[in-house]
Structures are given as C-alpha cells and as structure tokens.
Amino acid sequence: MHVYACHYALVSNGQGGNVGVTPEQAERIARVMAGLSTPSRVRLLSRLRQGPCTVTALAAAVEMTQPAVSHQLRILRDLELVVGRRDVRHIVYSLHDVQVAALLDGTLRYAAHALGTDAET
C-alpha cells in the first residue's frame, strides 16, 4: 500500500507575506471558471471583447437565437462578467471591466500553450 502526503504550500508575495487562496476566493474563482465552461458564453465574451453590442447583434455574431443569447447573458451578468445599459429601446452589453478582457486573454494564451499552438513553444 502506498501512502501519499499532500502539503499546502504558501507562495511569498515578495513583501514578507504569504499568498494563499481563501475558501471564499476559491468559490468565486470556481464560479467564474464554471461560467466560462460553455463555448457559447466564451464566444459571447469574445465578441463583447471587441466592443459593446445589443442582443440582436450578438445573436447574429455568434449564430444563436436571441432567447439563447439572453439566457447566456443573464448568467454572465450574475457572474459580473458583463454589464448591460439601456440605450433608448435596447440594452447594450459590454464586458464588466478590463479584468474580464485580461481573463479572456490569459485563458486563450493558456489554451494555445496547452494545445501546443502558441508561438513560444
């Protein structure tokens, strides 16, 4: 029988403190990552990375029905990845902030690296 031990490692942040992940942070990260687990949501975020858009334009861009796009946007809003603002008769959606764009960029870089398709491999 083999017995394996697992130890929690803290990483120094260079300022004398240790950086760990609290249970609350782990929960938030897991929720956001789960939000990115659907290709349609990733495609919607990618389109919104280019700039604000209405549901109608998003539906056309990602080739989904408007009700399906609205459903996915509701989930992304709940995760605070997108925001909507009323513009006369329509709601215009955009990324919540630049950190969402950075998250997308980092995830795309990681996916390219993991698949061996990045320029640095």
Secondary structure, DSSP 8 states (H G I E B T S, - for coil): ----------EE-SSS-EE---HHHHHHHHHHHHHTSSHHHHHHHHHHHT--EEHHHHHHHHT--HHHHHHHHHHHHHTTSEEEEEETTEEEEEESSHHHHHHHHHHHHHHHHHTT-STT-
